[in-house]
Amino acid sequence: MVALTKTGQYIVTPDNGTLSYIKKVVGIVAVREISEVENRRSNTELSYTFHGRDVYTYTGAKLASGHITFEEVGLELPVEEILELPVVKTLIEENLVRGTIDILDVRFGSLWTSITRDDFYALKPKFGDRFEVTIFNNDMLVYQNQVTYGKSFADVRIGQPIIYINSLYRVGLAINQGSFAKVYNVGVGSNWHIEIKRLGD
């Protein structure tokens, strides 16, 4: 499908929940189902495994270049029927924030959380401060340790964990020159909860 956001941007994506945050944070004006009859790369009709190349990218390129209009993408669908992933609200208390692990940076094994920079700043962190980080998969404790808050991975020794603010201004958790997700067998989704607690001064 192709979604038209309130900011006038087009997003080409499968209807698998990827538009959840876009709909909530940016807003979606309209969505259209890609017509594979009209907007599929020719001579790929019998290919079933490369939709990114044959349908999504091809349609996105046609739309971006002006070869088709948004209306020519395909049938309009109700915005209310977009598949949405459950969004767990961040909980902020006096000395802790609680959220979910939303994204795994598969290249490096870093965890990207639902906790925004502003949410985390409620704890009044300073670079070099240590926080107790606890991760649960549903109710099962997976990880608990003291972790340093830093600007970059170099702020901790090789193999040590670090809390940092990622490029999306969300709290990230990583290991300097290692994969946090792999070392501690951590996954993503609404069942993966993370708690960051300020330690006593």
N, C-alpha and C positions, 0 to 999 in steps of 0.2 A: 504494500500500500504506500501511498504518498500522503503525508500530513502537511497541512498549511498551518503554520503557527501564527499567533497573534502579532508576532514581530515581522511577519511577511516572509519567513524562511520556509523552504520545502525540506522535508525529511523523508527519505526513502527507507523503508524498513519492513520486515515481516511483522504481522500482527501477533506478536508473542510476548507482549508486556514491555517492550523497549520504549514505548511512548509514555509510560507511567509518569515519570518525573517531568517530562516535557509538558504533558497535559496539566500537571499540578503546579509547576513553577512558572512556565512560560505561557501556557494556554494554547489550545488548538482550535482553530476556526472551522476547519473542514478536513475530511479524509476521503480519499478515493482509492478504490481497489484497482490495481494495475491490470489493464486488459492485455493478456498475453497474446491475444490475436493481433492487436494493433501495436503493442509495445514490447515485443520480444525480438532479440537479435535474430535475423533470418538464418535459416539452416541449423537451428538449435532446438527445434521442436521435440526431438526425441531424447534430449538431454534432460535428466531429472535431478542432477546433483550440483549444477553450477548456476543456480538462480541469481547469486550475487553478480556474476559476470553477464549472464544472458538476459536477465530481467531487471534487477534493481539498478545496477550501474548503467545499463543501456538506457533505461527509462529516465534516470536522473540526468544523464548527459543530454538526452533529447530535450528535457525540460529546461535545463540550465542554458542550453544553447539557443533556446527559442524555437526549436523545430516542432515542439508541441506546446499547447497551453495546459494549464492545470486541469481544465475541463476535459481535455483530450486524453488524460491519463487513463480514465475508466469510470466506472459507476461510482457515484457518491454514496457513502455509507454514513449512518448516524454516528456522530462523535461519541455519544453515550455508549456505543457498543464496542469501543476499543477495548481490547483485552488489557487489563491493568494488574500489575503485581501489587500485593499488599504492601502498604507503606507504614512502617513502624515509626511512630513519633519519637523524637529524641526527648529523653527525660533529663531535666536539669534539677539537681538538688544543691544544697549548700556547699558540699565538698566533692560532688561527683557528677559526671554526665554518663548517660547510658543510651546506646543506639544499636545499630546493626552493622554487619559487614556486608556492604553492597557490591563491591567490585574486587576482583583479584587481578592485580597487574601481572598477567601471566609471564611477561618477559623477565620480571625480577622477583616475583613471589611476594610483593608487597600487598598489604591489605588496605583497601580504601573504605572508610566507614561513612555512615549517614550523618555523622557528627560534624556540623559546620565549624568553621574557624571561630565564628562568634559564639556558638554554643560552648566550645572548649575554652574560650577566653573568659567565660563566666567563672572559671577556676583560678583566674588571674595567674596564668603560667608565666614563668621566666625561663629563658633558655638555660639549660643545665639542671632545671628542677627535675625531680624524680616523682613518678606517679605509679600507683598500683594499677596494673592493667589485668582485667579478668575477662576471659572469653568463655562463653557457654554455647554449646550446640543443644538447643532446646533447654533442658534443665541439667545437662551433663557438663561438668567443669572440664574444659579442655586446656586452659592456660591460665596461670596466675603468676605474676612476677612484677618487680619494680623496674620501670623503664624510664630512661632519660628523654626529656623533650629537647630537641635540637633543631637547628636550621637545616642541616644537611647530614648525610650518613657519616661524614668524616668527624662529626661531633662525638662519636662513640668508637670504641675499638672494633677491629674486624671481628665479626661473629657475634657482636652485641646487638640487642634490639634497640630501636629508637622510635619515638613518637615524633611526627613531623606534620606540617601542613602541606598537602599536595597541590598540584596545579589547578585543581577544581575548588580550592579553599575548603577542603574537607580534611579531617584528621586521618592520617595514614600511619600504619605500623609496619616496620620493616626490620630486617637484619642487615647490618653493614656487610656487603659482599656475600649475602646468602639469601635464601628463600624462606621467609617467615612461614608462608603457607605450607611449604613442603616439610620443614623441620618440625612444625607442630601439628601438621595434618588439619589445617583450618580451611573451611569452605566458605561459601557465600550464600546469602539468602536471608529471608525474614526469620529463619530459625537460628541464625548465628548472631548472638548478642555480645556486645562488648561494653564493658564498664571501665571508666577511667576515674580513679579516685585520688584526690589530693592527699598526700601524706602529711601527717602532723609536723609542724615546724619545730 
